[in-house]
Amino acid sequence: MNVKFVKSERLPEIERFVIVGGLSFLVDYALLFALTEFAGVNYLCSAAVSFTVSVIFNYILCVKFVFKNAGKQSFRQKVLFIGSSVIGLFLNQLCMWIGVEFLNLHYMLTKILATAIVTFWNYVMKRKAVMG
């Protein structure tokens, strides 16, 4: 296979991943805001809850919509997906903590920056997890 074919073949998958990622981000961002502003939950706790909910949402859409050839997920694939998500959560929390506590950024702005950092990790690892 030549590289051009592989790239063009994967482009629709990347487009679907971006759409699903955008929807997942909206779930994450809205829940972070609601928990912090309306429920009075600490931003780090809110970030952990919102990230976890968005990962579950993302997993379902990745298996059903993004990675169309994924098929039935093995135990190993599910563990890899969950493991990569736990590392993604750690990266998210680290970025949130550094952004808010050390850089004095608003938690909602920090969330956007954290998401940008974690997105690349998510694509590479979730593709590996879902596709085997």
ChimeraX attribute file (.defattr): number of C-alpha atoms within 10 A of each C-alpha:
attribute: neighborCount
match mode: 1-to-1
recipient: residues
	/A:1	5
	/A:2	6
	/A:3	8
	/A:4	8
	/A:5	10
	/A:6	10
	/A:7	11
	/A:8	10
	/A:9	11
	/A:10	11
	/A:11	12
	/A:12	13
	/A:13	17
	/A:14	15
	/A:15	12
	/A:16	17
	/A:17	21
	/A:18	15
	/A:19	14
	/A:20	20
	/A:21	23
	/A:22	13
	/A:23	16
	/A:24	22
	/A:25	21
	/A:26	13
	/A:27	18
	/A:28	24
	/A:29	20
	/A:30	14
	/A:31	19
	/A:32	26
	/A:33	19
	/A:34	14
	/A:35	18
	/A:36	18
	/A:37	13
	/A:38	9
	/A:39	10
	/A:40	11
	/A:41	15
	/A:42	12
	/A:43	20
	/A:44	18
	/A:45	14
	/A:46	22
	/A:47	26
	/A:48	17
	/A:49	17
	/A:50	22
	/A:51	26
	/A:52	17
	/A:53	15
	/A:54	21
	/A:55	25
	/A:56	14
	/A:57	17
	/A:58	23
	/A:59	20
	/A:60	13
	/A:61	19
	/A:62	22
	/A:63	19
	/A:64	13
	/A:65	16
	/A:66	24
	/A:67	20
	/A:68	13
	/A:69	11
	/A:70	17
	/A:71	12
	/A:72	10
	/A:73	14
	/A:74	12
	/A:75	9
	/A:76	12
	/A:77	19
	/A:78	16
	/A:79	13
	/A:80	18
	/A:81	20
	/A:82	17
	/A:83	15
	/A:84	19
	/A:85	22
	/A:86	15
	/A:87	14
	/A:88	23
	/A:89	19
	/A:90	14
	/A:91	17
	/A:92	24
	/A:93	20
	/A:94	13
	/A:95	19
	/A:96	27
	/A:97	19
	/A:98	14
	/A:99	19
	/A:100	18
	/A:101	12
	/A:102	9
	/A:103	11
	/A:104	11
	/A:105	15
	/A:106	12
	/A:107	21
	/A:108	17
	/A:109	12
	/A:110	20
	/A:111	23
	/A:112	13
	/A:113	15
	/A:114	22
	/A:115	21
	/A:116	12
	/A:117	15
	/A:118	18
	/A:119	15
	/A:120	11
	/A:121	15
	/A:122	20
	/A:123	15
	/A:124	11
	/A:125	17
	/A:126	25
	/A:127	19
	/A:128	14
	/A:129	21
	/A:130	24
	/A:131	16
	/A:132	14
